[in-house]
């Protein structure tokens, strides 16, 4: 790794591609690049750990309220962690993971595939479409929330939903004190408790949607 520490401003800034770099900033973003490959970025304040358009096999950490790792387009095989912000944010997240103390663990504005998110008090994983993903919330928020969830798993250790979706297919949700799975339309799903409006390939609805 090429290592750079900045007391203020961005630790490492690459106008094009950064490969095998490490950036660390006390107040700003740790590392910023158009494309980041095998890079690490850390922000001690509220800056983002790592910012990129495309991030491949990268790690980002924000110790404050910034995003751990932010990819405005695609993040692949990457990891982000934040103190109070979102762990990992991407338009598309493939085989990624994110963690946060109070924010969302992992957030994909479009699609998350094979990804995992966990939060102490916020949502574990949030996506428009989630495929083969899992999410966990240790508080009262949702383990996994998506407009469309396919073959996903959501876990909540509090009174929130394990998994919440408009359309859920082949999913399972668990909640210790709330609804395991809550969806408008479900197909071949199960959970500790299941609430739904319409169902396919399911047993009778013993827990109708409130």
C-alpha positions as CSV (number, residue, x, y, z in Angstrom):
1,X,0.0,0.0,0.0
2,X,1.0,3.6,-0.7
3,X,0.2,5.3,2.6
4,X,-0.7,9.0,3.0
5,X,-1.8,10.7,6.2
6,X,-3.4,14.2,6.1
7,X,-4.2,16.4,9.1
8,X,-6.9,18.2,7.1
9,X,-8.4,17.7,3.7
10,X,-8.3,14.5,1.7
11,X,-5.7,11.9,2.5
12,X,-5.3,10.5,-1.0
13,X,-6.9,12.0,-4.1
14,X,-6.6,10.4,-7.5
15,X,-8.2,12.0,-10.6
16,X,-8.4,8.7,-12.4
17,X,-7.4,5.3,-10.8
18,X,-6.0,4.5,-7.5
19,X,-4.5,1.0,-7.0
20,X,-3.2,-0.4,-3.8
21,X,-3.4,2.9,-1.9
22,X,-4.1,3.9,1.7
23,X,-5.4,7.3,2.6
24,X,-6.1,8.6,6.1
25,X,-7.5,12.0,7.0
26,X,-8.1,13.6,10.4
27,X,-11.0,15.8,9.1
28,X,-11.8,15.0,5.5
29,X,-12.2,12.0,3.2
30,X,-9.5,9.3,3.6
31,X,-9.2,8.4,0.0
32,X,-11.0,9.8,-3.2
33,X,-10.7,8.4,-6.7
34,X,-12.6,7.8,-9.9
35,X,-11.8,4.1,-9.7
36,X,-10.3,2.5,-6.6
37,X,-8.8,-1.0,-6.7
38,X,-7.6,-2.8,-3.6
39,X,-7.5,0.5,-1.6
40,X,-8.2,1.5,1.9
41,X,-9.4,4.8,3.3
42,X,-10.0,6.1,6.8
43,X,-11.5,9.3,8.2
44,X,-11.2,10.2,11.8
45,X,-13.9,12.9,11.7
46,X,-17.1,13.1,9.8
47,X,-15.6,12.7,6.4
48,X,-16.1,9.6,4.2
49,X,-13.5,6.8,4.6
50,X,-13.3,6.1,0.8
51,X,-15.1,7.9,-2.0
52,X,-15.1,6.5,-5.6
53,X,-17.3,6.1,-8.6
54,X,-16.2,2.5,-8.8
55,X,-14.7,0.5,-5.9
56,X,-13.2,-2.9,-6.3
57,X,-12.0,-4.9,-3.3
58,X,-11.7,-1.8,-1.2
59,X,-12.3,-0.9,2.5
60,X,-13.5,2.3,4.0
61,X,-13.9,3.5,7.5
62,X,-15.4,6.7,9.0
63,X,-15.1,7.0,12.7
64,X,-17.7,9.8,12.8
65,X,-20.9,10.4,10.9
66,X,-19.5,10.0,7.3
67,X,-20.0,7.1,5.0
68,X,-17.5,4.3,5.5
69,X,-17.2,3.5,1.8
70,X,-19.2,5.4,-0.9
71,X,-19.3,4.3,-4.6
72,X,-21.6,6.4,-6.7
73,X,-21.9,3.6,-9.3
74,X,-20.6,0.1,-8.5
75,X,-18.9,-1.4,-5.4
76,X,-17.6,-5.0,-5.8
77,X,-16.1,-7.1,-3.0
78,X,-15.9,-4.1,-0.8
79,X,-16.4,-3.3,2.9
80,X,-17.4,-0.1,4.7
81,X,-17.9,0.7,8.4
82,X,-19.1,3.9,10.0
83,X,-19.7,5.2,13.5
84,X,-23.0,7.0,13.1
85,X,-23.3,7.2,9.3
86,X,-23.9,4.5,6.7
87,X,-21.3,1.8,6.5
88,X,-21.4,1.3,2.7
89,X,-23.3,3.2,0.0
90,X,-23.5,2.3,-3.6
91,X,-25.8,2.5,-6.6
92,X,-25.0,-1.2,-7.2
93,X,-23.3,-3.4,-4.5
94,X,-22.0,-6.8,-5.5
95,X,-20.6,-9.2,-2.7
96,X,-20.2,-6.3,-0.3
97,X,-20.7,-5.8,3.4
98,X,-21.4,-2.7,5.5
99,X,-21.6,-2.0,9.2
100,X,-22.8,0.9,11.3
101,X,-23.4,1.7,14.9
102,X,-26.5,3.8,14.4
103,X,-26.9,4.3,10.7
104,X,-27.7,1.9,7.9
105,X,-25.2,-1.0,7.5
106,X,-25.3,-1.2,3.7
107,X,-27.4,0.9,1.3
108,X,-27.8,0.2,-2.4
109,X,-30.0,2.7,-4.3
110,X,-30.5,0.2,-7.1
111,X,-29.4,-3.4,-6.6
112,X,-27.5,-5.3,-3.9
113,X,-26.4,-8.9,-4.8
114,X,-24.7,-11.3,-2.4
115,X,-24.3,-8.6,0.2
116,X,-24.6,-8.2,3.9
117,X,-25.3,-5.3,6.2
118,X,-25.5,-5.0,10.0
119,X,-26.4,-2.1,12.3
120,X,-26.5,-1.8,16.0
121,X,-29.7,0.3,16.0
122,X,-30.5,1.2,12.4
123,X,-31.5,-0.9,9.3
124,X,-29.0,-3.7,8.5
125,X,-29.3,-3.6,4.7
126,X,-31.5,-1.4,2.5
127,X,-31.9,-1.7,-1.3
128,X,-34.3,-1.2,-4.1
129,X,-33.7,-4.8,-5.3
130,X,-31.9,-7.2,-3.0
131,X,-30.8,-10.6,-4.4
132,X,-29.3,-13.3,-2.1
133,X,-28.6,-10.8,0.6
134,X,-28.8,-10.8,4.4
135,X,-29.3,-8.0,6.9
136,X,-29.2,-7.7,10.6
137,X,-30.4,-5.0,13.0
138,X,-29.5,-5.4,16.7
139,X,-32.0,-2.7,17.7
140,X,-35.7,-2.1,16.8
141,X,-35.2,-1.3,13.1
142,X,-35.4,-3.7,10.2
143,X,-32.8,-6.3,9.4
144,X,-33.3,-6.1,5.7
145,X,-35.6,-3.7,3.8
146,X,-36.2,-3.6,0.0
147,X,-38.8,-2.9,-2.6
148,X,-38.1,-6.4,-4.0
149,X,-36.3,-9.1,-2.1
150,X,-35.2,-12.4,-3.7
151,X,-33.8,-15.3,-1.7
152,X,-32.9,-13.0,1.2
153,X,-32.7,-13.3,5.0
154,X,-33.4,-10.6,7.6
155,X,-32.8,-10.8,11.3
156,X,-33.9,-8.4,14.0
157,X,-33.0,-8.8,17.7
158,X,-35.5,-6.2,18.9
159,X,-39.1,-5.3,18.1
160,X,-38.6,-4.4,14.5
161,X,-39.2,-6.5,11.3
162,X,-36.6,-9.1,10.4
163,X,-37.3,-8.5,6.7
164,X,-39.6,-5.9,5.1
165,X,-40.4,-5.8,1.3
166,X,-43.1,-4.8,-1.1
167,X,-42.5,-8.1,-3.0
168,X,-40.6,-11.0,-1.3
169,X,-39.7,-14.3,-3.1
170,X,-37.9,-17.2,-1.4
171,X,-37.1,-15.1,1.7
172,X,-37.0,-15.8,5.4
173,X,-37.3,-13.3,8.3
174,X,-36.7,-13.6,12.0
175,X,-37.5,-11.1,14.7
176,X,-37.2,-11.7,18.4
177,X,-40.1,-9.4,19.4
178,X,-41.6,-8.2,16.2
179,X,-42.7,-9.6,12.8
180,X,-40.2,-11.9,11.2
181,X,-41.3,-11.1,7.6
182,X,-43.6,-8.3,6.5
183,X,-44.5,-7.9,2.8
184,X,-47.3,-6.9,0.5
185,X,-46.8,-9.8,-1.8
186,X,-45.0,-13.0,-0.8
187,X,-44.0,-16.1,-2.8
188,X,-42.4,-19.2,-1.1
189,X,-41.4,-17.3,2.0
190,X,-41.3,-18.1,5.7
191,X,-40.3,-16.6,9.0
192,X,-40.7,-16.6,12.7
193,X,-44.0,-14.8,12.1
194,X,-45.2,-13.7,8.6
195,X,-47.5,-10.8,7.7
196,X,-48.6,-10.3,4.1
197,X,-51.4,-9.1,1.9
198,X,-51.2,-11.5,-1.0
199,X,-49.4,-14.9,-1.2
200,X,-48.3,-17.5,-3.6
201,X,-47.1,-21.0,-2.8
202,X,-47.7,-20.3,0.9
203,X,-49.8,-21.8,3.7
204,X,-52.9,-19.9,4.8
205,X,-52.3,-16.5,6.3
206,X,-52.4,-16.9,10.0
207,X,-51.0,-13.4,10.5
208,X,-53.0,-11.0,8.3
209,X,-51.4,-7.7,7.5
210,X,-52.6,-5.2,10.2
